[in-house]
Amino acid sequence: MNIRDMMRRSATFHRDRIAIIAGDHRLTYSEAWERGLRMANLLLSLGLKPGDRVGSLEDNTLEAVDFFLGAAIANMVRVPLYARNARSSHMAMLEQTQCKAVVVAEKYADQLEGMNNEIAGLQHIIVRQTNGYEQWLASFAATDPNVAVNDDDLYVIRHTGGTTGKPKGVSFTHKAWLDIGRNWFFTMPPVSPGDVCMHIAPISHASGYQFVPVWLMGGVNLVVEKYQPEAVTQQMVKERVGYVFVAPTMVRDIMAVPGVKDMDWSAMKVILIGAAPITETDVRRAYEVWGNAICQLYGQSEGVPVSVTMASEWLADVPGSQPLRSLGKVHPFCELEIRDMETHEPVPFRTEGEICFRVDGQMPGYWQNPESTAKTIIRGFVHTGDVGYLDENGYLYMCDRKDDMILSGGYNIWPTELENVLASHPAVKEVVAFGVPSERFGESPYAIVTVSDPTTVSEQELIDLCAKELGSYKKPIKVEIRTESLPRTPVGKLSRKLIRDPYWAGMGRKK
């Protein structure tokens, strides 16, 4: 089984159903597949071969869907780039994967200009002009090139979205990507023909996990080019969206839209929250809006899902467990171990250690990086770098990233503990906690919060709240109150490292 054959079959079975909504465009399966065929033939006309890597730098547009389909039809390996990344990161990703071509939207063309003269083997920078693209695409045949595709052929190489060092390529075969999609939807309400899946996050990255399964079931993939909370919320209701993947920051944005609780959410089956931890306060607020449709996902670029948990289990009353504080229950098709961070041996229930997992849809290793692979995959399990524990009922809890723990005067303080407490204050919109240098304690907890109106809360009030909930030794030495949004990584996650680094400049630690 491979993605091209399965998507082609669905395009035949559902040919007259709506497959894609993009801006003002509404395409049937046959229309969308025809555009994909033309894109495949466009790529092949450049002398590219099945198995060649082709980069892409674009937003969620109809043209991006063309490339998503066309690359699969031509059996070429997609290498998505991040629009927010620096030029050096684009170069590293293209060079590392030996891309022979890259497709780029005209608005981002300057980010790649001249790279074909700087990267050996990069033969084509295909700038997709805003004007003239439709005529250009239509000039290529809509016949199926019917290239050979095997289930163990590479389908995509994604890159880790970290902020340190060179990005690492994470490769997936056709089979692995199909396994991910099957497991992703296994514990969710099933997709019915005509169900709408909205893609706010890029289909080139996390949201793209949903695209193929929705297509295979005859659903509608709705791609959003520009994320604007109020417009997106109105579109969700208008198009009767049933599935959407959102980061916790997006959940907060949407919940802040005036009148959101009174809107008609009866079509929503799954609002899937992932990519970063969400606070207990925001979960409860989200439940007030979407009820049992809220769902939590945990995994990593290296393999997913580790957990996919609907509200019925996430907010359940389970003796001996605290589901709301957890990452959910371990997925039925995931093997999970909590391992000692030094010996890598499994530890008992409720003992903190590194979260390690093995799933069907995990990478075989980092692309041409055996050293990093050996550090991450040990005895077949992916070592996440997340510290947590497992309880007897199968609920998984995360304390924090092991590199983010604050060591203050002999005490271990997890930033997420502070963030959960601070986020419970009604005035707080965003929060990040981290350690800063301290002559007396080595490091001390520090927090930054964003608010709409700085007069609604004081620094001392927030410090006292932490002391009351967590104990005096865990309270932050300072809470900085801001009105502007906090920095994010290229994939839109709140970046503790980017925020923390200036406080450690010249200290030689916390890198």
C-alpha positions as CSV (number, residue, x, y, z in Angstrom):
1,M,0.0,0.0,0.0
2,N,1.3,3.5,-0.8
3,I,-0.1,7.0,-0.6
4,R,-0.3,7.6,-4.3
5,D,-2.4,4.5,-5.1
6,M,-4.7,5.0,-2.1
7,M,-5.3,8.7,-2.9
8,R,-5.9,7.9,-6.6
9,R,-8.5,5.3,-5.6
10,S,-10.3,7.8,-3.3
11,A,-10.2,10.5,-6.1
12,T,-12.1,7.9,-8.3
13,F,-14.6,6.8,-5.7
14,H,-15.4,10.4,-4.6
15,R,-14.8,12.2,-7.9
16,D,-17.8,14.5,-7.7
17,R,-17.5,15.3,-4.0
18,I,-15.9,18.5,-2.8
19,A,-12.3,17.7,-1.8
20,I,-10.6,21.1,-1.4
21,I,-11.6,24.5,-0.1
22,A,-9.0,27.2,-0.6
23,G,-9.9,30.8,-0.5
24,D,-12.7,31.2,-3.0
25,H,-11.9,27.9,-4.7
26,R,-14.0,24.8,-4.1
27,L,-12.6,21.8,-6.0
28,T,-14.1,18.3,-6.5
29,Y,-11.9,15.3,-6.1
30,S,-11.6,14.9,-9.9
31,E,-10.6,18.6,-10.3
32,A,-8.1,18.5,-7.5
33,W,-6.5,15.3,-8.7
34,E,-6.3,16.7,-12.3
35,R,-4.3,19.6,-10.9
36,G,-2.1,17.2,-9.0
37,L,-1.4,15.2,-12.2
38,R,-0.4,18.4,-14.1
39,M,1.9,19.3,-11.2
40,A,3.5,15.8,-11.3
41,N,4.1,16.1,-15.0
42,L,5.5,19.6,-14.5
43,L,8.1,18.3,-12.0
44,L,9.0,15.3,-14.3
45,S,9.4,17.6,-17.2
46,L,12.3,19.2,-15.4
47,G,14.3,16.0,-15.5
48,L,13.5,15.1,-11.9
49,K,13.1,11.4,-11.1
50,P,11.0,9.4,-8.6
51,G,12.8,9.5,-5.3
52,D,14.4,12.9,-5.9
53,R,14.0,15.3,-3.0
54,V,12.1,18.5,-3.7
55,G,11.8,21.4,-1.2
56,S,8.9,23.7,-0.8
57,L,8.4,27.1,0.9
58,E,4.8,28.2,0.8
59,D,1.7,28.9,2.8
60,N,-1.6,26.9,2.9
61,T,-2.9,27.7,-0.5
62,L,-4.5,25.9,-3.5
63,E,-1.0,25.9,-5.1
64,A,0.4,24.2,-2.0
65,V,-2.2,21.5,-2.4
66,D,-1.1,21.1,-6.0
67,F,2.4,20.4,-4.9
68,F,1.3,18.1,-2.0
69,L,-0.6,15.9,-4.5
70,G,1.8,16.3,-7.4
71,A,4.8,15.2,-5.4
72,A,3.0,12.0,-4.3
73,I,1.8,11.3,-7.9
74,A,5.4,11.7,-9.2
75,N,6.8,9.7,-6.2
76,M,9.1,12.6,-5.2
77,V,10.1,13.2,-1.6
78,R,8.7,16.5,-0.2
79,V,11.1,18.5,2.0
80,P,9.0,21.3,3.6
81,L,10.8,24.5,4.7
82,Y,9.6,26.8,7.4
83,A,8.7,30.3,6.3
84,R,9.8,31.8,9.6
85,N,13.3,30.3,9.4
86,A,16.5,32.1,8.5
87,R,18.1,31.7,5.1
88,S,20.9,29.7,6.7
89,S,18.3,27.1,7.9
90,H,16.7,26.9,4.4
91,M,20.2,26.2,3.0
92,A,21.0,23.6,5.6
93,M,17.7,21.7,5.0
94,L,18.1,21.8,1.2
95,E,21.7,20.9,1.2
96,Q,21.4,18.1,3.8
97,T,18.7,16.3,1.9
98,Q,20.4,16.9,-1.5
99,C,17.3,18.5,-3.0
100,K,17.5,18.9,-6.8
101,A,14.6,21.4,-6.8
102,V,12.6,23.7,-4.6
103,V,9.2,25.1,-5.2
104,V,8.7,28.6,-3.6
105,A,5.8,31.0,-3.5
106,E,6.6,34.3,-5.1
107,K,6.3,36.1,-1.7
108,Y,9.2,34.0,-0.3
109,A,11.4,33.9,-3.4
110,D,13.9,36.4,-2.0
111,Q,14.7,34.0,0.9
112,L,16.1,31.4,-1.6
113,E,17.5,33.7,-4.3
114,G,20.8,32.4,-5.6
115,M,20.9,29.2,-3.7
116,N,21.2,27.2,-6.8
117,N,24.6,28.7,-7.2
118,E,25.5,27.9,-3.5
119,I,24.2,24.4,-3.1
120,A,25.7,21.6,-5.1
121,G,23.1,19.6,-6.9
122,L,20.2,22.2,-6.5
123,Q,19.2,22.5,-10.2
124,H,15.9,24.3,-10.0
125,I,14.4,27.1,-7.9
126,I,10.8,27.0,-9.1
127,V,9.2,30.4,-8.3
128,R,5.5,30.1,-8.4
129,Q,4.5,33.4,-9.9
130,T,1.2,35.0,-8.5
131,N,0.2,35.9,-12.1
132,G,0.5,33.3,-14.8
133,Y,0.6,30.2,-12.6
134,E,-2.7,28.8,-13.7
135,Q,-1.9,29.1,-17.4
136,W,1.5,27.5,-16.7
137,L,0.0,24.6,-14.8
138,A,-2.6,24.0,-17.5
139,S,0.1,23.7,-20.1
140,F,1.2,20.3,-18.7
141,A,-0.7,17.1,-19.4
142,A,-3.4,15.8,-17.1
143,T,-2.4,12.2,-17.9
144,D,-1.2,9.9,-15.1
145,P,2.5,9.3,-15.3
146,N,1.9,6.1,-13.3
147,V,5.5,5.9,-12.0
148,A,6.3,3.0,-9.8
149,V,5.7,3.5,-6.0
150,N,6.6,1.1,-3.3
151,D,5.4,1.2,0.3
152,D,9.0,1.5,1.6
153,D,9.8,4.5,-0.7
154,L,10.4,7.7,1.1
155,Y,7.4,10.0,1.2
156,V,8.6,13.1,3.1
157,I,11.6,14.4,5.1
158,R,10.5,16.8,7.8
159,H,13.0,18.7,10.0
160,T,13.0,19.2,13.7
161,G,11.9,22.6,14.6
162,G,14.4,23.2,17.4
163,T,16.3,26.4,17.9
164,T,19.8,25.0,18.5
165,G,22.3,23.6,16.1
166,K,21.5,22.5,12.6
167,P,18.0,21.1,11.9
168,K,17.8,17.3,11.8
169,G,15.9,15.6,8.9
170,V,13.2,13.1,10.0
171,S,12.3,10.8,7.1
172,F,9.1,8.8,6.7
173,T,8.2,6.1,4.1
174,H,4.8,5.8,2.5
175,K,3.9,3.0,4.9
176,A,5.0,4.9,8.0
177,W,3.0,8.0,7.0
178,L,-0.1,5.8,6.5
179,D,0.5,4.1,9.9
180,I,0.6,7.6,11.5
181,G,-2.7,8.6,9.9
182,R,-4.4,5.3,10.9
183,N,-3.2,5.6,14.5
184,W,-3.9,9.4,14.6
185,F,-7.6,8.8,13.9
186,F,-8.0,5.4,15.6
187,T,-9.3,6.8,18.9
188,M,-11.3,9.7,17.4
189,P,-14.8,9.8,16.0
190,P,-14.6,8.4,12.4
191,V,-14.4,10.7,9.4
192,S,-17.5,10.5,7.2
193,P,-17.7,11.6,3.5
194,G,-18.2,15.3,3.4
195,D,-16.7,16.1,6.9
196,V,-14.6,19.2,6.8
197,C,-11.1,19.3,8.2
198,M,-9.7,22.8,8.5
199,H,-5.9,23.3,8.2
200,I,-4.8,26.4,10.1
201,A,-1.4,25.1,10.8
202,P,0.7,24.3,7.6
203,I,-0.2,21.1,5.7
204,S,3.5,20.9,5.1
205,H,4.0,20.2,8.8
206,A,1.8,19.0,11.8
207,S,-1.6,19.6,10.2
208,G,-0.5,17.6,7.2
209,Y,-0.9,14.4,9.2
210,Q,-4.6,14.8,8.8
211,F,-4.7,15.6,5.1
212,V,-4.2,12.1,3.7
213,P,-6.7,10.3,6.0
214,V,-9.4,12.9,5.4
215,W,-8.8,12.6,1.6
216,L,-9.0,8.7,1.8
217,M,-12.4,8.9,3.6
218,G,-14.0,11.4,1.1
219,G,-13.7,14.3,3.5
220,V,-13.0,18.0,2.7
221,N,-9.6,19.6,3.3
222,L,-10.0,23.3,3.9
223,V,-6.7,25.2,3.8
224,V,-6.3,28.6,5.5
225,E,-3.6,30.8,4.0
226,K,-3.4,33.4,6.8
227,Y,-4.3,32.7,10.4
228,Q,-6.5,35.5,11.8
229,P,-8.4,34.3,14.9
230,E,-11.8,36.0,14.3
231,A,-11.9,35.2,10.5
232,V,-10.9,31.6,11.2
233,T,-13.5,31.2,13.9
234,Q,-16.3,32.6,11.6
235,Q,-15.1,30.3,8.8
236,M,-15.2,27.2,11.1
237,V,-18.8,27.9,11.9
238,K,-19.8,28.8,8.3
239,E,-18.2,25.7,6.7
240,R,-19.3,23.4,9.6
241,V,-15.8,22.2,10.3
242,G,-15.6,18.8,12.0
243,Y,-11.8,18.5,12.5
244,V,-9.1,21.0,13.2
245,F,-5.5,20.8,14.6
246,V,-4.6,23.7,16.8
247,A,-1.7,24.7,19.1
248,P,-2.6,25.9,22.7
249,T,-1.9,29.5,21.7
250,M,-4.5,29.2,18.9
251,V,-7.0,27.8,21.4
252,R,-6.6,30.9,23.5
253,D,-7.0,33.1,20.5
254,I,-10.2,31.5,19.4
255,M,-11.7,31.4,22.8
256,A,-11.1,35.2,23.0
257,V,-13.2,35.9,19.9
258,P,-16.3,37.8,21.0
259,G,-19.4,35.5,21.2
260,V,-17.5,32.3,20.6
261,K,-19.5,30.4,23.3
262,D,-22.8,31.2,21.6
263,M,-21.8,30.0,18.1
264,D,-23.1,26.8,16.5
265,W,-20.4,24.2,17.1
266,S,-22.6,21.2,16.5
267,A,-20.5,20.0,13.5
268,M,-17.3,19.9,15.5
269,K,-16.2,16.3,16.1
270,V,-12.5,16.9,17.1
271,I,-10.6,20.0,18.0
272,L,-7.2,18.4,18.4
273,I,-4.8,20.3,20.6
274,G,-1.1,19.5,20.3
275,A,2.4,20.8,19.5
276,A,2.9,22.2,23.0
277,P,1.6,21.7,26.5
278,I,-1.7,23.3,27.4
279,T,-2.6,24.6,30.8
280,E,-5.4,23.1,32.9
281,T,-7.2,26.4,32.9
282,D,-7.3,26.6,29.2
283,V,-8.6,23.0,28.9
284,R,-11.5,23.8,31.2
285,R,-12.2,27.0,29.2
286,A,-12.0,25.0,25.9
287,Y,-14.4,22.4,27.3
288,E,-17.0,25.1,28.0
289,V,-16.9,26.0,24.3
290,W,-16.5,22.7,22.5
291,G,-17.5,20.1,25.1
292,N,-16.5,16.5,24.3
293,A,-14.9,17.5,20.9
294,I,-11.7,18.7,22.6
295,C,-8.9,16.2,22.2
296,Q,-5.2,16.1,23.2
297,L,-2.3,14.8,21.1
298,Y,1.2,14.1,22.3
299,G,4.1,13.0,20.1
300,Q,7.2,14.4,18.4
301,S,8.5,14.9,14.8
302,E,10.4,11.7,15.3
303,G,7.2,9.7,15.9
304,V,3.5,10.2,16.5
305,P,1.1,9.6,18.1
306,V,2.1,8.7,21.6
307,S,-1.3,9.7,23.0
308,V,-4.5,10.9,21.4
309,T,-7.1,11.4,24.1
310,M,-10.7,12.6,23.7
311,A,-12.4,14.7,26.4
312,S,-14.3,11.6,27.7
313,E,-11.0,10.3,29.1
314,W,-9.0,13.6,29.4
315,L,-11.6,15.2,31.8
316,A,-12.7,11.9,33.4
317,D,-12.8,11.2,37.1
318,V,-10.4,8.2,37.4
319,P,-9.5,7.0,40.9
320,G,-5.7,7.1,41.3
321,S,-5.1,9.4,38.3
322,Q,-5.3,13.1,37.4
323,P,-6.3,12.9,33.7
324,L,-6.6,16.7,33.3
325,R,-2.9,17.2,34.4
326,S,-1.8,14.4,32.0
327,L,-0.8,14.1,28.4
328,G,-3.6,11.6,28.1
329,K,-3.6,7.8,28.0
330,V,-0.9,6.0,26.1
331,H,-2.1,5.2,22.6
332,P,-3.1,1.5,22.1
333,F,-0.6,1.2,19.2
334,C,2.3,2.8,21.1
335,E,4.8,1.1,23.3
336,L,5.9,3.4,26.1
337,E,8.6,3.3,28.7
338,I,9.8,5.8,31.3
339,R,13.5,5.3,31.4
340,D,16.2,6.4,33.8
341,M,18.0,9.3,32.3
342,E,21.5,7.8,33.0
343,T,21.1,4.0,32.6
344,H,18.2,4.1,30.1
345,E,16.6,1.3,32.1
346,P,12.8,1.3,32.7
347,V,11.6,2.7,36.0
348,P,8.5,1.9,38.1
349,F,5.1,3.6,37.8
350,R,5.0,7.2,39.2
351,T,8.8,7.5,39.0
352,E,10.1,10.4,37.0
353,G,12.4,9.6,34.0
354,E,12.7,10.2,30.3
355,I,9.6,9.5,28.2
356,C,10.6,6.9,25.5
357,F,8.3,5.3,22.9
358,R,8.1,3.0,19.9
359,V,5.3,3.3,17.3
360,D,4.8,2.1,13.8
361,G,4.9,5.6,12.4
362,Q,8.3,6.6,13.7
363,M,11.4,7.6,11.8
364,P,14.1,4.9,11.1
365,G,16.7,7.5,12.0
366,Y,17.7,11.1,11.3
367,W,18.5,11.6,7.6
368,Q,22.2,10.8,7.1
369,N,23.0,11.6,10.7
370,P,23.9,8.3,12.5
371,E,25.5,10.1,15.5
372,S,22.2,11.9,16.4
373,T,20.2,8.8,15.6
374,A,22.3,6.8,18.1
375,K,21.6,9.3,20.8
376,T,17.9,9.4,20.2
377,I,16.9,5.8,19.3
378,I,18.1,3.4,21.9
379,R,17.0,-0.3,21.8
380,G,14.4,0.7,19.3
381,F,12.7,3.4,21.4
382,V,12.7,7.1,20.6
383,H,14.1,9.1,23.6
384,T,12.1,12.3,23.6
385,G,14.1,14.5,26.0
386,D,10.8,15.0,27.9
387,V,10.8,14.1,31.6
388,G,7.6,12.6,33.0
389,Y,6.0,9.6,34.6
390,L,3.3,7.0,34.0
391,D,0.6,5.9,36.4
392,E,-1.0,2.5,36.8
393,N,-4.1,3.5,34.7
394,G,-2.0,4.3,31.6
395,Y,-2.0,8.1,32.0
396,L,1.2,9.8,31.0
397,Y,2.4,13.0,32.7
398,M,5.1,15.4,31.6
399,C,7.1,17.4,34.0
400,D,9.1,19.3,31.4
401,R,12.0,19.1,29.0
402,K,15.0,17.6,30.8
403,D,17.2,20.6,29.7
404,D,14.7,23.1,31.1
405,M,14.6,22.0,34.7
406,I,15.5,24.7,37.2
407,L,18.1,23.6,39.8
408,S,17.6,26.2,42.6
409,G,19.5,25.7,45.8
410,G,19.3,21.9,45.6
411,Y,15.6,21.9,44.6
412,N,14.3,20.7,41.2
413,I,11.6,23.1,39.9
414,W,9.8,22.4,36.7
415,P,8.9,25.5,34.6
416,T,5.5,24.0,33.7
417,E,4.5,23.9,37.4
418,L,4.9,27.7,37.5
419,E,3.3,28.2,34.1
420,N,0.2,26.2,35.1
421,V,-0.3,28.3,38.2
422,L,0.3,31.6,36.6
423,A,-2.0,30.8,33.7
424,S,-4.8,30.2,36.1
425,H,-5.0,33.9,36.8
426,P,-7.8,35.4,34.6
427,A,-5.7,38.3,33.5
428,V,-2.9,36.2,32.1
429,K,-2.9,35.4,28.3
430,E,0.5,33.8,27.9
431,V,3.2,32.7,30.3
432,V,6.7,31.3,30.2
433,A,8.9,30.4,33.2
434,F,12.6,29.5,33.2
435,G,15.7,29.7,35.4
436,V,18.0,32.8,35.6
437,P,21.5,33.0,37.1
438,S,21.6,33.4,40.9
439,E,24.9,33.8,42.9
440,R,23.2,32.3,46.0
441,F,21.2,29.4,44.5
442,G,22.9,28.8,41.1
443,E,19.7,29.7,39.4
444,S,16.3,31.0,40.4
445,P,12.8,30.7,38.8
446,Y,11.7,33.7,36.7
447,A,8.5,34.3,34.8
448,I,7.2,36.5,32.0
449,V,3.4,36.9,31.4
450,T,1.4,38.8,28.8
451,V,-1.8,40.5,29.6
452,S,-4.2,42.7,27.8
453,D,-4.4,45.4,30.5
454,P,-1.4,45.7,32.9
455,T,-3.6,47.4,35.5
456,T,-5.6,44.2,36.1
457,V,-2.8,42.3,37.9
458,S,0.3,43.1,39.9
459,E,3.6,41.3,40.0
460,Q,3.4,40.7,43.7
461,E,-0.1,39.2,43.3
462,L,1.3,36.6,40.8
463,I,4.3,35.8,43.0
464,D,2.0,35.3,46.0
465,L,-0.2,33.0,43.9
466,C,2.8,30.8,43.1
467,A,3.9,30.7,46.7
468,K,0.4,29.7,47.8
469,E,0.0,27.0,45.3
470,L,3.5,25.6,45.1
471,G,5.3,26.7,48.2
472,S,7.6,29.6,48.9
473,Y,10.8,27.9,47.6
474,K,9.2,27.6,44.1
475,K,7.9,31.1,43.7
476,P,9.6,33.2,41.0
477,I,12.0,35.9,42.1
478,K,10.3,38.2,39.5
479,V,7.3,38.1,37.2
480,E,7.7,40.4,34.3
481,I,4.4,41.7,32.9
482,R,4.2,42.5,29.2
483,T,1.4,43.3,26.7
484,E,3.2,42.1,23.5
485,S,3.3,38.5,22.4
486,L,6.2,36.2,23.4
487,P,8.7,35.0,20.9
488,R,8.0,31.7,19.0
489,T,10.0,29.1,17.1
490,P,9.6,28.8,13.3
491,V,6.8,26.3,13.8
492,G,4.8,28.6,16.1
493,K,5.7,27.2,19.5
494,L,6.4,29.4,22.4
495,S,10.2,29.3,22.7
496,R,11.5,29.1,26.2
497,K,15.1,29.0,24.9
498,L,14.8,32.1,22.8
499,I,13.4,34.0,25.8
500,R,15.8,32.6,28.3
501,D,19.1,32.9,26.4
502,P,19.7,36.7,26.9
503,Y,19.6,36.2,30.7
504,W,22.4,33.6,30.4
505,A,24.6,35.6,28.0
506,G,28.2,35.0,28.8
507,M,27.5,32.5,31.6
508,G,28.4,29.4,29.6
509,R,25.2,27.6,30.7
510,K,21.7,27.0,29.7
511,K,22.5,26.7,26.1
